[in-house]
């Protein structure tokens, strides 16, 4: 009788074990499709698209329409492209056309799409020690800042804005570098650089979008704008899935297709601060 009871107990334990295994397997089978449907992409992008508030405005629209979640890594353009080079992003969305073309030439993407533009502006203290206010020539403005040895804050982070700034210094015939006591590199994004310039009453090159959304302006104001060379184009690229199989090609391309579609372009155009439009869509133009 004792043996029968032991057998019965063992049988019950075995049945319970089988039930638990079957239940766990059933849960996995039931849940796994929902994970498969959990669509998301990583987009490495310049800080200006995030710090201006653009992504906060347009991404909820895309995510609602597509069901694809977008995770943004906001860094300087150079770093954003490097993230793409490592295969750690599905899409890169930046604003340095020569660097973007090089990215394609190296095989890290196969196509670049133009999305939108705004412009760079030269910000400085209202006291304007370099006497550049109202000027339309960025080269002349940079020359006057260097002559006056007026404080200038640079991003120094290999971003699209930093690359543009270096081009303007070169055009002005100035070898700007951290060894100059009036030139300061921060190695940070646009928002922190504007904060530093505000604290120092210094000149700084900024994209208009981030400036319009920036609150801590202190004594700073726009002093130079309107030079055609200050044009600031943004482009987007899918990281090459042939090079990195983990890239989510379908979802990444869906995001790109939306950005350059009428709904995406309309969403970009609709984003304003204080009635001022921050970015101007120009896909396919």
MOHU-V514580 format. One record per helix or strand of 2 or more residues. SS is the DSSP state (H for helix, E for strand). FROM is the first residue (numbers start at 1). TO is the last residue. Records with the same first field share a line. If there is no record, write none. Layout:
BEGIN
SS->FROM-TO ; FROM-TO
END
This chain:
BEGIN
H->2-36 ; 47-51 ; 54-66 ; 77-85 ; 97-105 ; 138-148 ; 160-171 ; 190-200 ; 208-213 ; 228-230 ; 249-259 ; 262-270
E->39-46 ; 68-75 ; 91-94 ; 109-125 ; 152-154 ; 183-185 ; 203-207 ; 220-224 ; 231-239 ; 272-273 ; 276-277 ; 280-281
END
